[in-house]
């Protein structure tokens, strides 16, 4: 079989898509976006498909192993992509990434060699004419690199500010195993879970978690395992709900900003403690 080369053609407006903007705004969103891109890189060689081969117990575990990512982060990413119609379940062993086909480029090894040969010949013919242009191109590339470094510094600064703000905006603290302190549930993380579990009163579920962990110190989690505990708790609560049950979260808080939400829910967490 002839060898082929593949590459991911990221559209200019990729990060301006509403779904990607929404993904990046939730807590951990930059990590989830990277996971989505890594999923596209794997799927582009498989006609836009991802397969569960049963190497691990679940699709999430197996995909996390393949991508070298945390299982919980992979689970949240997959759930979000399915909600946004960016990913579809074909059957129990096969998933499809709907945008992958239009973002995939490929060519055969022979075509790649011919292209390089044509480029080399054209370069040799035009070397005297294009030398001044190349010098100009080098200068432009240097300017681009400087701009990229400035953008990176700006992005890192923004991320640091977001992390600092996130720590200040804590909805509730869940006790961890002895010696590990508490896990602070930020309002950003709370809002992302409310979107993933719209049928639940997520705030009340967190109060129940805190009370349960307070009364069961031997069952408290490590910092690494607490997110798995949280999503597992919420999934069990959602799966055990009667079909006719409606969401209990106050309707007036559905589309509030973090500051508005903090004001509207002031006093809800009294008595829960750290």
PyMOL commands that set and color helices and strands:
alter all, ss='L'
color gray80, all
select helices_A, chain A and resi 14-16+18-25+29-46+59-67+71-83+101-103+109-168+187-196+202-215+217-219+226-239+251-253+258-264
alter helices_A, ss='H'
color red, helices_A
select strands_A, chain A and resi 4-8+49-51+87-91+94-97+104-108+170-175+182-186
alter strands_A, ss='S'
color yellow, strands_A
deselect
rebuild
show_as cartoon
